[in-house]
Amino acid sequence: MGLSNLLFILIFLACVVWFTINVRKIRRNILLGKEVVINDRKPERWKKMFMIAIGQSKMVKKPVSGILHILVYLGFVIINIEVLEIIIDGIAGTHRIFASPLGSVYDFLIGSFEILALLVLVAVIIFLIRRNLLNIKRFGFREMLGWPKTDANIILIVEVLLMTAFLSMNATDQILQARGEAHYVEAGMYPISSFLIPFFESYSSSSLIAIERGMWWFHIVGILLFLNYLPYSKHFHIILAFPNVYYSKLEQKGAFDNMESVRKEVEMMFDPAADPYAAPVEPASEPERFGAKDVQDLSWKSLMDAYSCTECGRCTQQCPASQTGKLLSPRKIMMDTRDRLEEVGKNIDKHGKDYSDGKSLLGDYIQEEELWACTTCNACVEACPVSINPLSIIMEMRRSLVMEDSKIPQELTGMLTNMENNGAPWQFSPTDRANWVNES
């Protein structure tokens, strides 16, 4: 084992530890949410995860971006098989260790990887053009200015560099194989990188080895650093999309969750025989909050939704409130929730779990006007390619405004008063409701 192998092992272990620490922090942050039990209808959940998260069925509703995304997704998944070989080679000091046991299958795999790498390159370049040169409305909302746009561009540029390094590595490797250089076994099929050979064939063997090794190190270290960038980026959805779809809501989209305490009170009101004093007195404890004011008041599933957001903007594009110029953007709701959750997590790391910074999700990040603009139509839920539910967060914060702070828009106050007094939203007595039939 040489010095380069020891260096690779140290880098590899450091990146694995770094990634593990970051994932544990994200898990800790998600579990700050309220406990909900989601373990029903497991076959249906597995089927949904296979169709949506693995099969990308909702992505192709927008054919152009959907097909391009599938190419990048397939490239990410399949080319990582080649990464396994690179890791083994880096640890053991071998070169193309799978070539001998796989034989002709190895040639097919390398050729397939190269074709995928080219397709990924084309798709990523188109994505860069769409995001930066074309005036696509859903990429221009206020929440996408600054870091979110930079984050997306960083990932796309990194993918271009990684695929270019992979193809350059194979091109120089192919030349060294043909020259019979030691350590470079003849293996693989190179339908794409062979076109790059004219750019490298005039170099000496020592220069080619330096280029090949440089591209090898850049490719694998770049992938390891990319892995550790994910927890700081919206692209963590690459990992969380699968559990997020599995745990997504299976009930009808129009069904809302009711608080158990409120439900019991309403049932008692409608039961003439109920005796409110007959129930056993529960031990004194901190009363449950109605709705959500901060991230800790949301369910862990809603917090997982926030970390799973791809920032694609399909939810906001379909939102009727957003289309008519209202302040609401479902994508911003998810991004704000994630940003606040990250802030709370950093406060815990720095000051401890009981620290309060005096801020809250409702008010400091999300404004009341945004919440009341929502029509609860579920268009955002239907549009999301990874089954995120922004409406759940919106309704929980509305519940907090109404039941905790008694803040209701004037238009709704009149309607609710009429329903309480007249049994209907209109300002007519129930006895006068049918008078219209007597009008000539």
MARNU-845786 format. One line per 4 residues: number of its first residue (from 1); their letters; for each residue x, y, z of C-alpha. Coordinates in steps of 0.5 Angstrom, whole numbers, padded with zeros to 4 digits. Layout:
<pts>
NUM> A> X,Y,Z | ...
</pts>
This chain:
<pts>
1> MGLS> 0000,0000,0000 | 0003,0007,-0002 | 0003,0014,0000 | -0003,0015,-0005
5> NLLF> -0007,0010,-0002 | -0006,0012,0005 | -0008,0019,0003 | -0014,0017,-0001
9> ILIF> -0017,0013,0005 | -0016,0019,0010 | -0020,0023,0005 | -0025,0018,0004
13> LACV> -0026,0017,0012 | -0026,0024,0013 | -0032,0025,0008 | -0036,0019,0011
17> VWFT> -0035,0022,0018 | -0037,0029,0016 | -0043,0027,0012 | -0045,0022,0018
21> INVR> -0045,0028,0022 | -0049,0033,0018 | -0054,0027,0016 | -0055,0026,0024
25> KIRR> -0056,0034,0025 | -0061,0034,0020 | -0065,0028,0023 | -0064,0031,0030
29> NILL> -0068,0037,0027 | -0073,0033,0023 | -0075,0030,0030 | -0076,0037,0033
33> GKEV> -0083,0036,0030 | -0089,0033,0034 | -0089,0026,0034 | -0094,0023,0029
37> VIND> -0095,0016,0027 | -0095,0014,0020 | -0095,0006,0019 | -0101,0005,0015
41> RKPE> -0103,0002,0008 | -0095,0000,0007 | -0096,-0004,0000 | -0099,0003,-0002
45> RWKK> -0094,0007,0001 | -0088,0002,-0003 | -0092,0003,-0009 | -0093,0010,-0009
49> MFMI> -0085,0011,-0007 | -0083,0006,-0013 | -0088,0010,-0018 | -0086,0017,-0016
53> AIGQ> -0079,0017,-0013 | -0076,0012,-0017 | -0080,0012,-0023 | -0081,0020,-0023
57> SKMV> -0088,0019,-0026 | -0090,0026,-0024 | -0083,0029,-0027 | -0086,0028,-0034
61> KKPV> -0092,0032,-0033 | -0087,0037,-0036 | -0084,0033,-0041 | -0078,0038,-0043
65> SGIL> -0075,0039,-0036 | -0078,0032,-0034 | -0074,0028,-0039 | -0068,0032,-0038
69> HILV> -0068,0031,-0030 | -0069,0023,-0031 | -0063,0023,-0035 | -0059,0027,-0030
73> YLGF> -0062,0022,-0025 | -0061,0016,-0028 | -0053,0018,-0029 | -0053,0020,-0022
77> VIIN> -0055,0013,-0020 | -0052,0008,-0025 | -0045,0012,-0026 | -0044,0011,-0018
81> IEVL> -0043,0004,-0020 | -0037,0006,-0023 | -0035,0010,-0017 | -0035,0004,-0013
85> EIII> -0030,0001,-0017 | -0026,0008,-0016 | -0026,0007,-0009 | -0024,0000,-0009
89> DGIA> -0018,0002,-0013 | -0016,0008,-0009 | -0016,0003,-0003 | -0013,-0003,-0005
93> GTHR> -0008,0001,-0010 | -0011,-0003,-0016 | -0013,0000,-0023 | -0020,-0002,-0026
97> IFAS> -0021,-0008,-0021 | -0028,-0010,-0024 | -0025,-0011,-0031 | -0022,-0018,-0030
101> PLGS> -0028,-0022,-0027 | -0033,-0018,-0031 | -0030,-0019,-0038 | -0034,-0017,-0044
105> VYDF> -0040,-0014,-0039 | -0035,-0009,-0036 | -0034,-0007,-0043 | -0041,-0006,-0044
109> LIGS> -0042,-0002,-0037 | -0036,0003,-0039 | -0039,0004,-0045 | -0046,0005,-0042
113> FEIL> -0043,0010,-0037 | -0040,0014,-0042 | -0046,0015,-0046 | -0050,0017,-0040
117> ALLV> -0044,0022,-0038 | -0045,0025,-0045 | -0053,0025,-0044 | -0052,0028,-0037
121> LVAV> -0047,0033,-0040 | -0053,0036,-0045 | -0058,0036,-0040 | -0054,0040,-0035
125> IIFL> -0052,0045,-0040 | -0059,0046,-0042 | -0061,0047,-0035 | -0056,0052,-0034
129> IRRN> -0059,0056,-0040 | -0066,0055,-0038 | -0064,0058,-0031 | -0060,0063,-0033
133> LLNI> -0062,0065,-0040 | -0069,0064,-0041 | -0074,0068,-0038 | -0078,0062,-0034
137> KRFG> -0083,0065,-0029 | -0082,0060,-0024 | -0075,0061,-0023 | -0076,0069,-0022
141> FREM> -0080,0069,-0016 | -0077,0073,-0010 | -0075,0067,-0006 | -0070,0065,-0012
145> LGWP> -0066,0071,-0012 | -0059,0070,-0009 | -0057,0064,-0005 | -0062,0059,-0008
149> KTDA> -0060,0061,-0015 | -0053,0061,-0014 | -0054,0054,-0010 | -0057,0051,-0017
153> NIIL> -0052,0054,-0021 | -0046,0051,-0017 | -0049,0044,-0017 | -0050,0044,-0025
157> IVEV> -0043,0047,-0026 | -0040,0041,-0021 | -0044,0036,-0025 | -0041,0039,-0032
161> LLMT> -0034,0039,-0029 | -0035,0031,-0026 | -0037,0029,-0032 | -0032,0032,-0036
165> AFLS> -0027,0029,-0032 | -0030,0022,-0032 | -0029,0023,-0040 | -0022,0026,-0040
169> MNAT> -0020,0020,-0035 | -0022,0015,-0040 | -0019,0018,-0046 | -0012,0018,-0043
173> DQIL> -0013,0011,-0040 | -0015,0009,-0047 | -0009,0012,-0050 | -0004,0009,-0044
177> QARG> -0008,0002,-0045 | -0006,0002,-0053 | 0001,0004,-0051 | 0002,-0002,-0046
181> EAHY> 0004,0002,-0040 | 0004,-0002,-0034 | -0002,-0001,-0029 | -0006,0000,-0035
185> VEAG> -0010,-0006,-0037 | -0014,-0007,-0043 | -0021,-0006,-0041 | -0027,-0002,-0043
189> MYPI> -0031,0000,-0049 | -0030,0008,-0050 | -0036,0010,-0055 | -0035,0018,-0053
193> SSFL> -0029,0019,-0050 | -0025,0016,-0056 | -0027,0023,-0059 | -0023,0026,-0054
197> IPFF> -0016,0022,-0056 | -0014,0027,-0061 | -0013,0032,-0056 | -0009,0028,-0052
201> ESYS> -0005,0023,-0056 | 0001,0028,-0057 | 0003,0028,-0050 | 0008,0024,-0047
205> SSSL> 0006,0018,-0043 | 0009,0021,-0037 | 0004,0027,-0038 | -0002,0023,-0040
209> IAIE> -0001,0019,-0033 | -0001,0025,-0029 | -0007,0028,-0033 | -0011,0021,-0032
213> RGMW> -0009,0021,-0025 | -0011,0028,-0024 | -0018,0027,-0027 | -0018,0021,-0023
217> WFHI> -0017,0024,-0016 | -0021,0030,-0019 | -0027,0026,-0020 | -0027,0022,-0014
221> VGIL> -0026,0027,-0009 | -0031,0032,-0013 | -0036,0026,-0012 | -0034,0026,-0004
225> LFLN> -0035,0033,-0003 | -0041,0034,-0007 | -0044,0028,-0003 | -0042,0033,0003
229> YLPY> -0045,0039,0000 | -0052,0036,-0001 | -0054,0037,0007 | -0052,0045,0006
233> SKHF> -0056,0045,-0001 | -0063,0044,-0003 | -0060,0038,-0007 | -0061,0034,-0001
237> HIIL> -0068,0032,-0004 | -0063,0026,-0008 | -0063,0022,-0001 | -0070,0025,0002
241> AFPN> -0075,0024,-0003 | -0075,0017,-0002 | -0078,0017,0005 | -0081,0023,0004
245> VYYS> -0086,0020,-0002 | -0087,0014,0003 | -0089,0017,0009 | -0093,0022,0004
249> KLEQ> -0101,0023,0006 | -0105,0018,0003 | -0112,0020,0005 | -0116,0025,0000
253> KGAF> -0113,0031,-0001 | -0119,0035,0002 | -0119,0032,0008 | -0116,0036,0014
257> DNME> -0113,0033,0021 | -0117,0035,0027 | -0114,0036,0034 | -0116,0031,0038
261> SVRK> -0118,0035,0044 | -0122,0040,0039 | -0126,0034,0037 | -0128,0031,0043
265> EVEM> -0130,0038,0045 | -0135,0038,0039 | -0137,0031,0040 | -0139,0033,0047
269> MFDP> -0143,0039,0045 | -0147,0035,0040 | -0149,0030,0045 | -0155,0032,0050
273> AADP> -0153,0026,0055 | -0146,0028,0056 | -0143,0031,0062 | -0137,0035,0062
277> YAAP> -0136,0034,0069 | -0136,0026,0069 | -0130,0025,0065 | -0123,0024,0070
281> VEPA> -0119,0030,0071 | -0113,0029,0068 | -0106,0031,0071 | -0104,0038,0070
285> SEPE> -0099,0039,0065 | -0097,0044,0059 | -0103,0045,0055 | -0102,0043,0048
289> RFGA> -0101,0049,0043 | -0107,0050,0038 | -0103,0050,0031 | -0096,0052,0029
293> KDVQ> -0093,0058,0031 | -0085,0055,0030 | -0082,0049,0027 | -0083,0045,0033
297> DLSW> -0090,0046,0033 | -0090,0042,0026 | -0090,0035,0025 | -0084,0031,0024
301> KSLM> -0087,0030,0017 | -0088,0037,0015 | -0080,0038,0017 | -0078,0033,0013
305> DAYS> -0082,0036,0007 | -0078,0042,0008 | -0072,0039,0007 | -0074,0035,0001
309> CTEC> -0076,0041,-0003 | -0073,0041,-0010 | -0074,0049,-0010 | -0077,0047,-0017
313> GRCT> -0083,0052,-0017 | -0088,0047,-0020 | -0092,0049,-0013 | -0092,0056,-0014
317> QQCP> -0093,0056,-0022 | -0100,0052,-0020 | -0102,0056,-0014 | -0108,0060,-0016
321> ASQT> -0106,0066,-0011 | -0099,0066,-0014 | -0102,0067,-0021 | -0107,0073,-0019
325> GKLL> -0101,0077,-0016 | -0102,0075,-0008 | -0096,0074,-0004 | -0097,0067,-0003
329> SPRK> -0092,0062,-0006 | -0092,0055,-0003 | -0085,0054,-0005 | -0083,0060,-0001
333> IMMD> -0087,0057,0005 | -0082,0051,0005 | -0076,0054,0004 | -0078,0059,0010
337> TRDR> -0079,0053,0014 | -0073,0050,0012 | -0069,0056,0014 | -0072,0057,0020
341> LEEV> -0071,0050,0022 | -0063,0050,0020 | -0063,0057,0025 | -0066,0053,0030
345> GKNI> -0061,0047,0029 | -0055,0052,0030 | -0058,0055,0036 | -0058,0048,0039
349> DKHG> -0051,0047,0037 | -0049,0053,0040 | -0053,0054,0046 | -0057,0048,0048
353> KDYS> -0064,0045,0047 | -0067,0050,0051 | -0065,0056,0048 | -0070,0061,0045
357> DGKS> -0068,0067,0040 | -0074,0070,0041 | -0076,0069,0033 | -0081,0064,0030
361> LLGD> -0083,0062,0023 | -0090,0065,0024 | -0088,0073,0024 | -0081,0073,0022
365> YIQE> -0081,0068,0016 | -0088,0067,0014 | -0093,0073,0014 | -0100,0073,0016
369> EELW> -0102,0075,0009 | -0099,0069,0005 | -0103,0065,0010 | -0109,0068,0008
373> ACTT> -0108,0068,0001 | -0109,0061,0000 | -0115,0058,-0003 | -0114,0051,0000
377> CNAC> -0115,0048,-0007 | -0109,0043,-0006 | -0106,0045,-0013 | -0099,0045,-0010
381> VEAC> -0099,0038,-0007 | -0102,0035,-0013 | -0096,0039,-0017 | -0090,0037,-0013
385> PVSI> -0086,0032,-0016 | -0084,0029,-0009 | -0091,0029,-0005 | -0089,0035,-0001
389> NPLS> -0095,0038,0003 | -0094,0046,0004 | -0102,0046,0005 | -0101,0042,0012
393> IIME> -0096,0048,0014 | -0101,0053,0012 | -0107,0051,0015 | -0103,0049,0022
397> MRRS> -0100,0056,0022 | -0107,0059,0020 | -0110,0055,0026 | -0105,0058,0031
401> LVME> -0107,0065,0028 | -0115,0064,0030 | -0114,0059,0036 | -0108,0062,0039
405> DSKI> -0108,0069,0037 | -0115,0071,0035 | -0113,0074,0029 | -0118,0073,0023
409> PQEL> -0119,0077,0017 | -0125,0082,0017 | -0128,0078,0011 | -0128,0071,0015
413> TGML> -0131,0074,0022 | -0137,0076,0018 | -0138,0070,0015 | -0137,0066,0022
417> TNME> -0141,0070,0026 | -0147,0069,0020 | -0145,0061,0021 | -0146,0062,0028
421> NNGA> -0152,0066,0029 | -0156,0063,0022 | -0153,0057,0021 | -0150,0059,0014
425> PWQF> -0145,0064,0011 | -0151,0069,0009 | -0154,0074,0013 | -0161,0072,0013
429> SPTD> -0165,0068,0019 | -0166,0061,0017 | -0174,0063,0017 | -0173,0067,0012
433> RANW> -0168,0063,0007 | -0174,0061,0003 | -0177,0067,0002 | -0174,0068,-0005
437> VNES> -0179,0063,-0008 | -0185,0068,-0007 | -0182,0073,-0011 | -0185,0075,-0017
</pts>
